[in-house]
């Protein structure tokens, strides 16, 4: 385990588990195999493969916020804009679409934005602003340019959990 990265901390473990559930739900929904990128500095979290061919790439987020809370805050999802630029560049170089996938834990639902097509053409616009937000799952603050992705451009995908399943059959 590498020291110093929030993703490897004890506080991050529930988020890491949830990200694995998110990847599984995306793989099932899109009929792909998710290949995780190996380095913390990689511009995306996963490359999508179908029949031995790269067909997409994505950045994954797991958040402790509900869809209703997002609606109340302007109905946009906040993400570091540089994540978008990095993913757009990689998707364009690979000739595949770039996606953002955000799992909202209270709802067990992922929201997926197809940011670009396989030619790197942006599929929708967003606003951006310099804001101060939480730095990592461990806390702290960071000031950076954040993008506000319109929820109207996201596709909702249920992300199962054993707890949600057990609650349904009670």
HELIX and SHEET records of a PDB file:
HELIX    1   1 UNK A    6  UNK A    8  5                                   3    
HELIX    2   2 UNK A   10  UNK A   12  5                                   3    
HELIX    3   3 UNK A   13  UNK A   30  1                                  18    
HELIX    4   4 UNK A   67  UNK A   72  1                                   6    
HELIX    5   5 UNK A   81  UNK A   94  1                                  14    
HELIX    6   6 UNK A  105  UNK A  107  5                                   3    
HELIX    7   7 UNK A  151  UNK A  153  5                                   3    
HELIX    8   8 UNK A  162  UNK A  169  1                                   8    
SHEET    1   A 6 UNK A  33  UNK A  36  0                                        
SHEET    2   A 6 UNK A  46  UNK A  50 -1                                        
SHEET    3   A 6 UNK A  53  UNK A  63 -1                                        
SHEET    4   A 6 UNK A  97  UNK A 104  1                                        
SHEET    5   A 6 UNK A 109  UNK A 116 -1                                        
SHEET    6   A 6 UNK A 154  UNK A 158 -1                                        
SHEET    1   B 3 UNK A  76  UNK A  80  0                                        
SHEET    2   B 3 UNK A 139  UNK A 150 -1                                        
SHEET    3   B 3 UNK A 127  UNK A 136 -1                                        
END                                                                             
